[in-house]
Amino acid sequence: GLKIAIDLKRGTDPEKLMQKLFRLTPLQDSYPCNFNILIAGTPKVMGVREILTEWTAFREECIQRRTYFDLQKKKEKLHLLEALSKILLDLDKAIKIIRETEKESDVVPNLMKSFGIDEIQAEYVAEIKLRNINRQYILRRIEEVDTLKADIAEMEDILQDKKKIRKIIIKELKDVIKNYAQPRKTLFYYQSDIQEEEIVDDTPDYPVNIFVSESGYFKKITPQSLRMSSEQKLKEGDYIVQNFETTNKTELVFFSNKAQAYKSKASSFDDTKASVMGDYIPAKLGFDEGESLRLLVPTTDYSGYIVFFFENGKAAKVPMKSYETKTNRRKLTKAYSDKSPLAAAVFIPEDCDMLVRASGGHTVLFNSSLIMQKSTRDSQGIQVINLKKNAILSFAATVTDENNLEKYRVNTLPAAGKPAKELGDPNQLSF
């Protein structure tokens, strides 16, 4: 056979290495079984429990049919022996009828008439050999009557009691084990016998800087590399829209313009330099055709909220926990509502002041606590600004210095807002 030898570097833990090989390679695999079984002539896919249930029902039916067959045979035998009991009272009369009846066809009717037995019993008596028509033979035969009656009563009880049928199945299985058992070539392990080793995340963790450009390019740069060269290489007309200081183990949630979220990890991206273009997110994560990046949220504990602002003037506050999954799902559909085009998506670690503007220039300043959080990701949210005809919500952002913006503050939503010409073009604002 084939033998594979692995030479370990100094300091490598063999147990951890084998654990990683089992997890990441076909060295240890589990295979699903497709049990396609004929049940009453119809193919059916079944699990182990269903197979055992169906087999038990089949064996119960077998026991019932076998018991019923044996019961009928014993009843027939008892019926015949009851005829012997009747002729035992007057053997000479029975012999005389058989000997003196002129026609053979009249023997059975004469016996029936004389002893009060039916045709089957009379046929049985008439067929007994002459040498056996004696008291000793008949007494020996009718001794079986009591045993037959007891057997019949027991069989009738079995047919009416499902527990007794199952006891018979168990006894027969034990007899099979006793007569045909052989040592197992494979071993059974109960779940409690298996010590599950804790999966250790051996992903290296170190500080990184993450940059995202307007057109969807992603860069992960170490602080050392960034200090050597901080000038970012970008496509013509492109610019950096998000910048984070985080670690290599950080989880990343990318929100697209088609109400979908894509999950990844910073460790899934190669370290790069400021002098390269970086990874194009739609290609790296397999975005659908025409899909583009709207927001990246790095997280380690899925705390905080994302506030989605829609062009119809509504906003929905969704906790990041809604995007946490137990399995390694890469794509989440219905990440936010698609009933109205998305105007802006803003991540907030906790409730804070936010400013929104309509395309006509009306502005509203409010605290995000006025928007109740929704556990449903695709919630349409609540109306935050009342829009005039043909106007849309065009801008939303968090604000830290609201001293010059207090006149736009409201304490209830929705609000009509106030014109804010001094803030300039709402499509070119930044806070």
Rosetta blueprint (number, residue, H / E / L):
1 G L
2 L L
3 K L
4 I L
5 A L
6 I L
7 D L
8 L L
9 K L
10 R L
11 G L
12 T L
13 D L
14 P H
15 E H
16 K H
17 L H
18 M H
19 Q H
20 K H
21 L H
22 F H
23 R H
24 L H
25 T L
26 P L
27 L L
28 Q L
29 D L
30 S L
31 Y L
32 P L
33 C L
34 N L
35 F E
36 N E
37 I E
38 L E
39 I E
40 A L
41 G L
42 T E
43 P E
44 K E
45 V E
46 M E
47 G L
48 V H
49 R H
50 E H
51 I H
52 L H
53 T H
54 E H
55 W H
56 T H
57 A H
58 F H
59 R H
60 E H
61 E H
62 C H
63 I H
64 Q H
65 R H
66 R H
67 T H
68 Y H
69 F H
70 D H
71 L H
72 Q H
73 K H
74 K H
75 K H
76 E H
77 K H
78 L H
79 H H
80 L H
81 L H
82 E H
83 A H
84 L H
85 S H
86 K H
87 I H
88 L H
89 L H
90 D H
91 L H
92 D H
93 K H
94 A H
95 I H
96 K H
97 I H
98 I H
99 R H
100 E H
101 T L
102 E L
103 K L
104 E H
105 S H
106 D H
107 V H
108 V H
109 P H
110 N H
111 L H
112 M H
113 K H
114 S H
115 F H
116 G L
117 I L
118 D L
119 E H
120 I H
121 Q H
122 A H
123 E H
124 Y H
125 V H
126 A H
127 E L
128 I L
129 K L
130 L H
131 R H
132 N H
133 I L
134 N L
135 R H
136 Q H
137 Y H
138 I H
139 L H
140 R H
141 R H
142 I H
143 E L
144 E H
145 V H
146 D H
147 T H
148 L H
149 K H
150 A H
151 D H
152 I H
153 A H
154 E H
155 M H
156 E H
157 D H
158 I H
159 L H
160 Q H
161 D L
162 K H
163 K H
164 K H
165 I H
166 R H
167 K H
168 I H
169 I H
170 I H
171 K H
172 E H
173 L H
174 K H
175 D H
176 V H
177 I H
178 K H
179 N H
180 Y H
181 A L
182 Q L
183 P L
184 R L
185 K L
186 T L
187 L L
188 F L
189 Y L
190 Y L
191 Q H
192 S H
193 D H
194 I L
195 Q L
196 E L
197 E L
198 E L
199 I L
200 V L
201 D L
202 D L
203 T L
204 P L
205 D L
206 Y L
207 P E
208 V E
209 N E
210 I E
211 F E
212 V E
213 S E
214 E L
215 S L
216 G L
217 Y E
218 F E
219 K E
220 K E
221 I E
222 T L
223 P H
224 Q H
225 S H
226 L H
227 R H
228 M H
229 S L
230 S L
231 E L
232 Q L
233 K L
234 L L
235 K L
236 E L
237 G L
238 D L
239 Y L
240 I E
241 V E
242 Q E
243 N E
244 F E
245 E E
246 T E
247 T E
248 N L
249 K L
250 T L
251 E E
252 L E
253 V E
254 F E
255 F E
256 S E
257 N L
258 K L
259 A L
260 Q L
261 A E
262 Y E
263 K E
264 S E
265 K E
266 A H
267 S H
268 S H
269 F L
270 D L
271 D L
272 T L
273 K L
274 A L
275 S L
276 V L
277 M L
278 G L
279 D E
280 Y E
281 I H
282 P H
283 A H
284 K H
285 L L
286 G L
287 F L
288 D L
289 E L
290 G L
291 E L
292 S L
293 L E
294 R E
295 L E
296 L E
297 V E
298 P E
299 T E
300 T L
301 D L
302 Y L
303 S L
304 G L
305 Y E
306 I E
307 V E
308 F E
309 F E
310 F E
311 E L
312 N L
313 G L
314 K E
315 A E
316 A E
317 K E
318 V E
319 P E
320 M H
321 K H
322 S H
323 Y H
324 E L
325 T L
326 K L
327 T L
328 N L
329 R L
330 R L
331 K E
332 L E
333 T L
334 K L
335 A L
336 Y L
337 S L
338 D L
339 K L
340 S L
341 P L
342 L E
343 A E
344 A E
345 A E
346 V E
347 F E
348 I E
349 P L
350 E L
351 D L
352 C L
353 D E
354 M E
355 L E
356 V E
357 R E
358 A E
359 S L
360 G L
361 G L
362 H E
363 T E
364 V E
365 L E
366 F E
367 N E
368 S H
369 S H
370 L H
371 I L
372 M L
373 Q E
374 K L
375 S L
376 T L
377 R L
378 D L
379 S L
380 Q L
381 G L
382 I E
383 Q E
384 V L
385 I E
386 N L
387 L L
388 K L
389 K L
390 N L
391 A L
392 I L
393 L E
394 S E
395 F E
396 A E
397 A E
398 T E
399 V L
400 T L
401 D L
402 E L
403 N L
404 N L
405 L L
406 E H
407 K H
408 Y H
409 R E
410 V L
411 N L
412 T L
413 L L
414 P L
415 A E
416 A L
417 G L
418 K E
419 P E
420 A L
421 K H
422 E H
423 L H
424 G L
425 D L
426 P H
427 N H
428 Q H
429 L L
430 S L
431 F L
